[in-house]
Amino acid sequence: MRAAFIEKTGSTDEIKVGDLPIPTPGPGQVLVKVGASALNPIDLYLRSGLIAMPMAFPYILGCDFAGTVEHVDPGSKRVRVGDRVWGSNQGLLGRQGVTSEFVVVDEEWCYPTPAKLSDQEAAAHAMVSLTAHLGLFRSGRLQTGETVYVPGGSGGIGSMVVQMAKAAGARVVTSAGSPEKLELCKSLGADLALNYKTDNIPEQLRAFAPDGIDVWYETQREPNLEVSIPLLRKRGRMILMAGRAAQPVLPLGSFYPRDCSLLGFAMFNATAEEQQQCAADINRWTQAGQLKPLIGRVFPLAEAAQAELFLEQNTLEKAGTLSGKVVIAVSS
């Protein structure tokens, strides 16, 4: 099978596209013919060696996949041959990645693909939708009628936070850096979309939510807690899931006297059962037309290195040329 892989960690120059053996599923596993995979910042960190996890070489890239089940374990209860499925959490903690024509996946990490989604769309929302859901509901305990703020509402996670918060009956504020991205945020359901380059964000947030923000879903790699913490409502919750090297100043005087909470998490720490619960809501909202994946750019499998370089430019280097997810079309 064709696959995008590395034989050692390093720059995008280490990425190869070539032939590898088709993997053989074991007990409790399924073999999936992959239609598409999607890239996330963690893929860059794993490939470069910035994050150390167990990794067997050749290591196939990618965490997110969507495709069709080719083989199931005889005792399978969740999926059948011919089912279209999507999932994430591959390429992590010793598991092989998914940017290949076939992948073996534990069936507990496979979720049914809604009929209205293509494989590219299903792969595009995998990790970002699970991350958004875990942050908003498991960690943030979002309730109907509360106010959510998420910077970067046109990005992968931000766009999912906007849509899920609206589906749950929240008021949603977001920010982006261009008129086009602001219009996109509004089309996703944002009640207020601010331009972080020209608008006074704190002033606008105070005007929109005089009592403060209930759930602040921080997506930035360098959060400014001195600005954001005072904008939280009493018992407000801030979700932190990015910025491994960040060391922001915490204004304690604005934080603990108002019973605020800082809640950090990594989606790959969530159990299979927790993520299945997320996937059920994600599929339900998708079928109802309340959740739409955003694809920024699609690369063919042969250009996997260019795809990672493009994502690297838009995350680590902040090129600003991407709205939505980078997807790799693996097979038709």
C-alpha positions, 0 to 999 in steps of 0.5 A: 500500500502507498503511505506517507511515513518517516524513518526518523524524526526531523524536518519535513524533508524526512517525509517519504511516500512509498510502499509499505505492507498492508497491516493485519488486524488482530482481535478487536481491530478493524481494517479500514480502506482510507479515503482521507486523513487530516493534519493537526499541529500535534502531527508536526510535533511528533514528526519533528521530535518536539513531542516524544511518544513511543514510535515504531519506524517506519512511522506513518503520519497522521491521527485523523482518518475516514474511510470504509471498513474492509475487515472486522474481527469476528466478535465485532459489535460496533462496526461491519464490513462496508461501514463508512467510519471516521476517527482520531487518536491514531499515530499516538501513544505507540499507535501507527498513523493513518496517512496510508491506503489501509489502516488497522484501528481498534474498533472502539476508536471508530465512529459511523460517518454521517451520510451527508459527509464525504471522507474528506469532510469526516477526516477534517472534523475528527480531532478538532471536533472531539477536542472542541466537545471535550473542552466545552462540555466535559471540562467547561460544563457549558450550559444553555444561555451561557456566553462563550468566547473563542479566539480564532473562530475560522480555525479548525478547533475554533470553528467547531467551538462556535458551532457546538456552543450555538448548538447547545444554546450558548451566546458565542463571541469569536475573533479573526483577522480579516473581513472574510474570516469574520464573515465565515465566523458569522455564517457558522453562528457567531453572535459577535465576530471581532477583528483582533487586528483592529477591534479593542477585544476587551472593550467589546467583550465587556459591552457584549457580556457585562457580567463576564464570559462564562467559558473562555475557550483559549486556542492561542499558543501564547495566551495573555491571562492578564487580559483574559482572566479579568474578563471571566464571569464569577465562576467562569471557566477557561479552557487551555489546550495549546501552548506547550512552551507558554509561561503566561503570568497569572493574575491571582487577584482577579482569579481566585476571589471570583471562583474562576477555574483554569482547565487544561486537557489533551484530547488523547488522554480522554478514554475511548468511552468518553470520545464515543460520547462526543462522537454521538453528539457530533454525528447528531449535530452534523446530521441536523445541519448544525455542524459543518467541517471546514476544509482549508486545503486538500493535498494528494497523498504524494504531496504529504510533505508539502501538506505538513510544511503548509500547516507548519507555516500557518501554525508555528510561523503564523502565515495566516493563509489557512482557514479550516483544516489541511486534508490529504486525499488518500484514495478515491 
